[in-house]
Amino acid sequence: MYGSYKININLKTLLSMKKNLLFVVLTLLVSFASAQDTITGWTFPVNTGTDSLNANLGTNQNQGYDLRFQLYQTPTSDSTINTITFIEGATTYAASTTGWQEGNGVRFWSAKFKAGDYKNFKVSSKQRSTDGPRDFKLQWRLSSSAFEDVPGGTITVADDWTTGVVNQLEVPITGQGTSSVYIRWVMNSNTDVNGGTVAPGGSSAIDDIIVTAQSTLGTEEILFTDQVAVYPNPGKGIFTVQSTRTLTDIAVYDETGKTIRLLNHPGSKTSVDMTGFSKGIYFLKVRFVDNDQTYTRKFILE
């Protein structure tokens, strides 16, 4: 009798453990599904060099694409029309150019990227004009299609970095596959920030462009939990990342999708220093060098 009773208790314990394990797995899957990865971004940390206009955030592939000032030609083709210079930005530097006269609907800032296995795209940016265009709107297109308006994407700009701000605006990008995706900030009137008409010397600047999205492969990433470890977790500043396979890069981003750390060629074991960052939840994304697979893991800074 006592043996039978003991067996019943163990079965109940096992069932409880299975339920708890299922809960943990589901929680991890939800975390993976809701995390926003930084796809591409420009914060312009330098103001010289051949790569100064290239994206400095996001995937390795997208960091090869540059920001452009362009003129509309056809629904699927544009031309670059002016040299971009740099001014003091919202944080470091910002891209700036003149030549916006008579630009309503045809002159624009343009960013290009690829993100085949992603959904739920969001865009952030900051704009400033000095005697330049006041009104912009955000649009998107694929390589073979025409631009479409982003809902809620009208932007009013002033001669400061606080008025013309877009903060994680949802962009309805779908069906991109291997196609390039284009985002543009196009003039929406010929009115300048002073209420007059935009003249050739009026300038527009743009800074802190961030494009984030959710991976559609998130539920598969749990399969890599036995290949990559992050410890201690929670931790107080220094985290160790250890992998059974060689890594090509490690990216750390916060809950807004902003990349705050990027380590290239870390090997199979390295340290990530989070000293000085605010306490909270962060995400670590690693990329495997042998087949370009990625793995995302949530960790906590205490």
C-alpha positions as CSV (number, residue, x, y, z in Angstrom):
1,M,0.0,0.0,0.0
2,Y,2.7,2.4,0.9
3,G,4.6,1.6,-2.3
4,S,1.5,2.3,-4.4
5,Y,1.0,5.6,-2.6
6,K,4.6,6.6,-3.3
7,I,4.3,5.8,-7.0
8,N,1.2,8.0,-7.3
9,I,3.0,10.9,-5.7
10,N,5.9,10.5,-8.2
11,L,3.5,10.5,-11.1
12,K,1.9,13.6,-9.9
13,T,5.3,15.2,-9.5
14,L,6.3,14.2,-13.1
15,L,3.1,15.6,-14.5
16,S,3.7,18.9,-12.6
17,M,7.2,19.0,-14.0
18,K,6.0,18.5,-17.5
19,K,3.4,21.3,-17.1
20,N,6.1,23.6,-15.8
21,L,8.5,22.7,-18.6
22,L,5.7,23.3,-21.2
23,F,5.0,26.7,-19.6
24,V,8.7,27.6,-19.8
25,V,8.9,26.5,-23.5
26,L,5.8,28.5,-24.4
27,T,7.2,31.6,-22.5
28,L,10.4,31.3,-24.5
29,L,8.6,31.0,-27.8
30,V,6.5,34.1,-27.0
31,S,9.6,36.0,-26.1
32,F,11.2,35.0,-29.4
33,A,8.1,35.8,-31.4
34,S,7.7,39.3,-29.9
35,A,11.4,40.4,-30.1
36,Q,12.2,43.1,-32.6
37,D,15.6,42.7,-34.5
38,T,17.4,45.7,-35.9
39,I,17.4,45.1,-39.6
40,T,19.2,48.3,-40.6
41,G,20.0,51.7,-39.2
42,W,22.0,54.9,-39.6
43,T,23.3,56.9,-36.6
44,F,26.2,58.4,-38.6
45,P,29.0,58.0,-36.0
46,V,31.6,59.4,-38.3
47,N,31.5,62.3,-40.9
48,T,34.3,61.2,-43.3
49,G,35.3,58.2,-45.2
50,T,33.8,56.0,-48.0
51,D,31.5,54.2,-45.6
52,S,30.2,57.2,-43.7
53,L,26.8,57.0,-45.5
54,N,26.5,53.3,-45.1
55,A,24.2,51.7,-42.5
56,N,26.2,51.2,-39.3
57,L,23.4,49.0,-37.6
58,G,21.6,45.9,-38.6
59,T,22.6,42.7,-40.4
60,N,25.9,42.3,-42.1
61,Q,24.3,42.4,-45.6
62,N,22.4,45.6,-44.9
63,Q,25.4,47.5,-43.6
64,G,26.7,47.6,-47.1
65,Y,23.8,49.9,-48.3
66,D,24.0,53.7,-48.2
67,L,21.5,56.4,-47.5
68,R,20.6,58.5,-50.6
69,F,19.0,61.8,-51.6
70,Q,17.0,60.9,-54.8
71,L,14.7,62.1,-57.5
72,Y,11.6,60.2,-58.7
73,Q,11.8,58.9,-62.3
74,T,9.4,56.0,-62.7
75,P,7.4,54.0,-60.1
76,T,10.3,51.5,-59.9
77,S,13.4,53.7,-60.6
78,D,15.1,56.8,-59.1
79,S,18.2,58.8,-59.6
80,T,20.7,60.2,-57.0
81,I,20.7,64.0,-57.5
82,N,23.0,65.7,-55.0
83,T,26.1,65.2,-52.7
84,I,25.3,64.6,-49.1
85,T,27.3,66.4,-46.4
86,F,27.3,66.1,-42.6
87,I,26.1,68.5,-39.8
88,E,25.8,68.1,-36.1
89,G,23.0,65.6,-35.5
90,A,20.6,64.6,-32.8
91,T,23.4,62.6,-31.2
92,T,26.6,62.4,-33.3
93,Y,26.4,63.5,-36.9
94,A,23.5,63.7,-39.4
95,A,23.2,63.5,-43.2
96,S,22.3,66.9,-44.8
97,T,21.8,68.3,-48.3
98,T,20.3,71.2,-50.3
99,G,18.5,71.1,-53.6
100,W,14.9,70.4,-52.5
101,Q,13.3,73.2,-54.6
102,E,10.1,72.1,-56.5
103,G,10.5,68.7,-54.8
104,N,6.9,68.0,-53.8
105,G,6.3,64.2,-54.4
106,V,9.6,63.8,-56.3
107,R,12.6,64.5,-54.0
108,F,13.3,62.3,-51.1
109,W,15.7,60.5,-48.7
110,S,15.9,56.8,-49.5
111,A,17.0,53.7,-47.6
112,K,17.4,50.2,-49.0
113,F,17.6,46.9,-47.2
114,K,16.8,43.2,-47.4
115,A,14.9,41.2,-44.8
116,G,13.4,38.0,-46.3
117,D,12.5,36.1,-43.1
118,Y,10.9,39.0,-41.2
119,K,7.5,40.6,-40.5
120,N,6.0,43.4,-38.4
121,F,8.4,46.1,-39.6
122,K,8.8,49.4,-37.7
123,V,10.7,52.6,-38.6
124,S,12.1,55.4,-36.5
125,S,13.8,58.5,-37.7
126,K,14.6,62.2,-36.9
127,Q,14.5,65.1,-39.4
128,R,15.5,68.7,-39.3
129,S,15.2,71.5,-41.9
130,T,17.0,74.8,-42.1
131,D,15.0,77.0,-44.6
132,G,14.2,73.6,-46.2
133,P,11.1,71.5,-46.6
134,R,8.6,71.3,-43.8
135,D,6.3,68.5,-44.9
136,F,7.3,64.9,-45.6
137,K,5.6,61.5,-45.7
138,L,6.9,58.0,-45.3
139,Q,6.5,55.4,-48.1
140,W,7.7,52.0,-48.9
141,R,8.1,49.7,-52.0
142,L,9.6,46.5,-53.2
143,S,12.1,46.4,-56.1
144,S,9.4,45.7,-58.7
145,S,6.5,47.8,-57.3
146,A,5.6,51.4,-56.8
147,F,5.8,53.3,-53.5
148,E,2.9,53.1,-51.1
149,D,2.1,55.4,-48.2
150,V,2.8,54.2,-44.7
151,P,-0.4,54.7,-42.6
152,G,0.2,57.6,-40.2
153,G,3.4,58.5,-42.0
154,T,3.0,62.2,-42.5
155,I,5.9,64.2,-40.9
156,T,6.1,67.9,-40.0
157,V,9.6,69.1,-39.7
158,A,11.1,72.2,-37.9
159,D,14.6,73.6,-37.4
160,D,15.2,71.3,-34.5
161,W,15.6,67.6,-33.8
162,T,12.5,67.1,-31.7
163,T,9.6,68.0,-34.1
164,G,10.1,65.8,-37.1
165,V,10.4,62.5,-35.2
166,V,9.0,59.1,-36.2
167,N,9.0,56.6,-33.4
168,Q,8.6,52.9,-34.2
169,L,6.0,53.5,-36.9
170,E,4.5,50.3,-38.3
171,V,5.2,49.7,-42.0
172,P,3.0,47.2,-43.7
173,I,5.8,45.4,-45.7
174,T,4.7,42.0,-47.0
175,G,5.8,39.6,-49.7
176,Q,9.4,40.8,-49.8
177,G,11.1,37.4,-50.1
178,T,14.6,38.0,-51.5
179,S,13.5,41.4,-53.0
180,S,15.1,44.6,-51.8
181,V,12.8,46.9,-49.7
182,Y,12.9,50.7,-50.1
183,I,11.8,53.2,-47.5
184,R,11.7,56.9,-48.4
185,W,10.9,60.2,-46.7
186,V,9.4,62.1,-49.7
187,M,8.5,65.8,-49.7
188,N,4.8,66.3,-49.2
189,S,4.6,70.0,-50.2
190,N,6.8,72.8,-51.5
191,T,6.5,74.7,-48.2
192,D,9.6,75.4,-46.2
193,V,9.8,75.5,-42.4
194,N,9.3,79.3,-42.3
195,G,6.0,79.1,-44.2
196,G,7.5,80.2,-47.6
197,T,8.5,78.2,-50.6
198,V,11.5,75.9,-50.5
199,A,14.5,77.6,-52.3
200,P,17.6,75.8,-53.8
201,G,19.6,76.7,-50.7
202,G,17.2,75.2,-48.2
203,S,18.6,72.2,-46.4
204,S,17.1,69.0,-45.0
205,A,18.9,66.7,-42.6
206,I,18.1,63.2,-41.3
207,D,19.4,61.1,-38.4
208,D,18.9,58.1,-36.2
209,I,17.1,55.9,-38.8
210,I,16.3,52.5,-37.3
211,V,14.3,49.7,-39.0
212,T,13.3,46.8,-36.8
213,A,11.2,43.6,-37.5
214,Q,10.3,40.3,-36.0
215,S,11.9,37.1,-37.2
216,T,9.5,34.6,-38.7
217,L,12.0,31.9,-37.7
218,G,11.7,32.7,-34.0
219,T,10.0,29.4,-33.0
220,E,12.8,27.4,-34.5
221,E,15.5,29.3,-32.6
222,I,14.8,27.3,-29.4
223,L,16.5,24.3,-31.1
224,F,19.8,26.1,-30.6
225,T,19.6,26.4,-26.8
226,D,22.0,23.5,-26.4
227,Q,24.6,25.2,-28.7
228,V,24.8,28.7,-27.2
229,A,24.9,29.7,-23.5
230,V,24.7,33.1,-21.9
231,Y,25.7,33.4,-18.3
232,P,25.3,34.5,-15.6
233,N,21.6,35.2,-16.4
234,P,20.4,37.3,-14.7
235,G,23.8,39.2,-14.4
236,K,25.1,42.5,-13.1
237,G,27.4,43.7,-15.9
238,I,29.7,41.2,-17.6
239,F,28.1,38.3,-19.5
240,T,29.8,35.3,-21.1
241,V,28.6,34.0,-24.4
242,Q,29.8,30.5,-25.2
243,S,28.9,28.4,-28.3
244,T,29.6,24.9,-29.6
245,R,30.0,26.4,-33.0
246,T,32.1,29.4,-34.3
247,L,30.2,32.7,-34.3
248,T,30.6,35.4,-37.0
249,D,29.0,38.2,-35.0
250,I,27.0,39.0,-31.8
251,A,24.5,41.8,-31.6
252,V,22.8,43.0,-28.4
253,Y,19.7,45.1,-28.6
254,D,17.2,46.5,-26.1
255,E,13.4,46.1,-25.9
256,T,12.9,48.9,-28.5
257,G,14.9,47.0,-31.0
258,K,17.9,49.4,-30.9
259,T,21.3,47.7,-31.3
260,I,23.6,48.7,-28.5
261,R,26.5,46.3,-28.9
262,L,27.9,44.6,-32.0
263,L,30.9,42.2,-31.8
264,N,32.4,40.9,-35.0
265,H,34.2,37.5,-35.2
266,P,33.9,36.6,-31.5
267,G,34.9,33.0,-32.0
268,S,33.2,30.5,-29.8
269,K,33.5,32.2,-26.5
270,T,33.6,35.9,-25.6
271,S,32.4,38.5,-23.0
272,V,29.8,41.1,-23.4
273,D,30.2,44.2,-21.2
274,M,26.8,45.7,-20.2
275,T,28.3,47.9,-17.5
276,G,26.6,51.3,-17.4
277,F,23.4,50.3,-19.2
278,S,20.1,50.5,-17.5
279,K,18.7,47.5,-15.6
280,G,16.2,45.5,-17.6
281,I,15.6,43.0,-20.3
282,Y,17.9,42.7,-23.3
283,F,18.2,40.4,-26.3
284,L,21.4,38.8,-27.7
285,K,21.5,37.6,-31.3
286,V,24.3,35.4,-32.6
287,R,25.1,34.4,-36.1
288,F,26.8,31.1,-36.9
289,V,29.7,31.3,-39.3
290,D,29.2,28.0,-41.0
291,N,25.7,28.5,-42.4
292,D,24.6,32.0,-41.4
293,Q,22.0,30.7,-39.0
294,T,21.0,33.0,-36.1
295,Y,19.9,32.5,-32.5
296,T,18.3,35.0,-30.2
297,R,18.3,34.8,-26.5
298,K,16.8,37.0,-23.8
299,F,18.9,38.0,-20.8
300,I,18.4,40.2,-17.8
301,L,20.7,43.0,-16.5
302,E,20.2,43.4,-12.8
